């Protein structure tokens, strides 16, 4: 089992870094430093290299160092299929460029699967606490990494949805256009049924893994469950049946959709329900239960990705140790021997490192690595 996946990283004008080069010969890498020094920015660059986007902002220009006109990130990945060099170049007023082994990617979907990652940060409590957008993003991000084809379907679905919504607005002014609506209904149902089907399978696998992990953390006192809630009602998990029900739901709600100028049914309305002992933890769960649920989900992601791809993803832990009690920390650190892990923290004392081997500590201060560091040789 190959654990060491990310071999080297370089950044140029990324966030608060002028230039940074790192080589990773360890499975556990700790970035230590005070707040606002740039530790999270390193994890952000890794996440960007995995997914093509930041986990903190949808505006690429915010990734460019103040006063500069470009930012660049390069990583060297080593997996079973061999090494890969991923380069991402962001320029002001230009489309982001992604190169894989020196070849420009035509679509962001080509990046998916080269380096898979799981990010865990204090903001992940939004997954439980906030609205369904966060939970749909969670499903979409994980499925896109496991199944790049899912990402293409998702992008196509968004495009069709936007076209249908534009048509709904036009129909109010030009009623004769209503006769063109069935074409978009059929396309949306076809692509959307694939997304719902894949989400259903994903949640069924994830919840079984998460339930076992949660029981271990809670000493078998709590039963954690995840329910996939779709706005499309389906009794049988078969793509054809889901597609037929999807189309029927769109047709039944046409009047409402036209009056509101939005598509009221579809996988863009899906949600996840998290329960502990049959109680919805979004509304009634304690802070501790919500934290444990998120931890169980993140650890379950690692195992599911391994089951689906044969390799563990990179684990990114951004300042989460201060949020966990000793029991949760111990549970989390049991997994660190399985995966290559990057951790940010303000101090070493907060981490249970006595049993950890193959450990490297890098001190970060004002956008520079001031502790032990080996040049990666990636930047030119």
CORLINFEN-V533749 format. One record per residue. N is the residue number from 1. OMEGA is omega in whole degrees, -180 to 180 (999 if undefined). NEAR is the number of other ideal C-beta (glycine too) atoms within 10 Angstrom. Layout:
n:omega:near
N:OMEGA:NEAR
N:OMEGA:NEAR
This chain:
n:omega:near
1:-179:9
2:-180:11
3:-175:16
4:-173:15
5:-177:22
6:-175:20
7:-175:18
8:-179:21
9:172:23
10:179:24
11:177:29
12:-179:20
13:179:20
14:-177:27
15:-176:21
16:-179:16
17:171:22
18:178:12
19:178:13
20:177:24
21:-178:18
22:172:22
23:-175:17
24:176:22
25:-179:11
26:177:15
27:178:19
28:-178:23
29:-180:21
30:172:22
31:-175:25
32:177:19
33:178:21
34:179:11
35:176:9
36:177:9
37:179:20
38:-179:22
39:-179:25
40:180:21
41:178:21
42:178:25
43:179:24
44:180:23
45:177:24
46:178:19
47:177:23
48:-180:26
49:178:23
50:-167:27
51:-178:20
52:-180:21
53:178:17
54:174:17
55:-175:20
56:-177:18
57:175:11
58:-178:7
59:-177:8
60:-177:19
61:178:14
62:179:13
63:-179:23
64:180:18
65:-177:17
66:178:8
67:180:6
68:-178:13
69:177:13
70:172:14
71:-179:25
72:176:21
73:175:24
74:174:22
75:174:28
76:-176:20
77:176:21
78:180:15
79:-178:17
80:-177:10
81:178:10
82:-177:8
83:175:10
84:173:15
85:179:17
86:179:21
87:177:19
88:-179:24
89:-180:17
90:178:21
91:175:16
92:175:11
93:175:6
94:178:12
95:180:9
96:179:17
97:178:13
98:177:20
99:177:15
100:-175:15
101:176:11
102:-178:7
103:-180:10
104:176:11
105:-180:18
106:180:8
107:-178:13
108:180:16
109:179:18
110:180:17
111:-173:25
112:176:22
113:178:17
114:174:20
115:178:23
116:-180:25
117:171:24
118:179:25
119:178:24
120:-179:25
121:178:20
122:180:13
123:-179:15
124:173:22
125:176:16
126:-180:16
127:179:19
128:-168:20
129:-170:15
130:-172:12
131:-175:10
132:179:14
133:-180:11
134:-176:17
135:174:22
136:178:19
137:178:13
138:180:17
139:-175:22
140:-178:19
141:-178:20
142:-179:22
143:180:22
144:178:25
145:-179:25
146:-177:22
147:180:18
148:178:16
149:178:14
150:-179:22
151:180:24
152:178:17
153:-180:21
154:179:23
155:179:15
156:179:17
157:-180:20
158:179:12
159:179:12
160:179:22
161:179:20
162:178:11
163:180:14
164:180:20
165:177:15
166:179:12
167:179:20
168:178:21
169:-179:13
170:-178:13
171:178:20
172:179:12
173:-177:7
174:-175:10
175:-179:10
176:180:7
177:-178:13
178:-178:15
179:179:9
180:-176:11
181:-179:18
182:179:13
183:-180:13
184:176:19
185:-178:20
186:-180:15
187:-179:17
188:180:24
189:-180:24
190:-179:17
191:-178:23
192:-180:30
193:175:24
194:-179:20
195:180:25
196:180:23
197:-180:19
198:177:21
199:180:20
200:180:16
201:180:14
202:-177:20
203:179:18
204:178:12
205:-176:15
206:-174:22
207:178:21
208:178:14
209:-178:18
210:-180:25
211:180:17
212:180:14
213:-179:21
214:178:26
215:178:15
216:-180:14
217:-176:21
218:-179:18
219:175:8
220:178:9
221:-177:10
222:177:19
223:-177:13
224:-179:24
225:177:16
226:178:20
227:176:12
228:-177:19
229:180:12
230:176:21
231:175:17
232:-179:21
233:177:11
234:-178:19
235:-178:8
236:-178:8
237:175:12
238:-177:12
239:-177:14
240:180:10
241:178:14
242:-179:25
243:179:21
244:179:14
245:177:20
246:-179:28
247:180:19
248:-180:15
249:178:20
250:-179:24
251:-179:14
252:-176:11
253:-178:16
254:-178:17
255:179:8
256:-179:12
257:180:22
258:-179:17
259:-179:11
260:179:13
261:176:14
262:176:14
263:-170:25
264:-180:14
265:178:23
266:-176:24
267:173:27
268:177:19
269:-175:14
270:-180:22
271:172:17
272:176:22
273:178:14
274:179:24
275:170:18
276:-175:22
277:177:13
278:178:7
279:179:13
280:-174:13
281:175:21
282:-177:19
283:-170:7
284:-178:10
285:176:20
286:178:10
287:180:10
288:179:11
289:179:20
290:178:19
291:-179:21
292:178:25
293:180:26
294:178:23
295:178:23
296:179:29
297:-178:26
298:178:22
299:177:25
300:177:24
301:180:25
302:-177:22
303:-179:19
304:178:20
305:178:20
306:179:16
307:-175:11
308:-173:16
309:-177:16
310:178:11
311:175:17
312:175:21
313:170:23
314:179:27
315:-180:23
316:-179:24
317:-175:22
318:174:23
319:-179:20
320:-175:24
321:180:18
322:-178:11
323:-173:17
324:174:19
325:-173:10
326:-179:8
327:-179:13
328:177:18
329:-179:18
330:180:13
331:-180:18
332:-175:22
333:174:19
334:-177:12
335:-174:16
336:175:22
337:-180:14
338:-170:16
339:171:22
340:-171:23
341:176:26
342:-174:23
343:169:26
344:178:25
345:179:20
346:-180:15
347:-180:11
348:-173:10
349:-177:7
350:-173:13
351:178:19
352:-170:13
353:-173:16
354:-178:5
355:-176:10
356:177:15
357:177:10
358:-173:14
359:175:15
360:-180:18
361:179:17
362:179:20
363:-179:16
364:179:24
365:176:14
366:176:12
367:177:17
368:173:17
369:-174:19
370:178:12
371:180:15
372:-177:9
373:178:16
374:-178:14
375:-176:11
376:-178:18
377:-178:11
378:-177:21
379:176:15
380:999:7
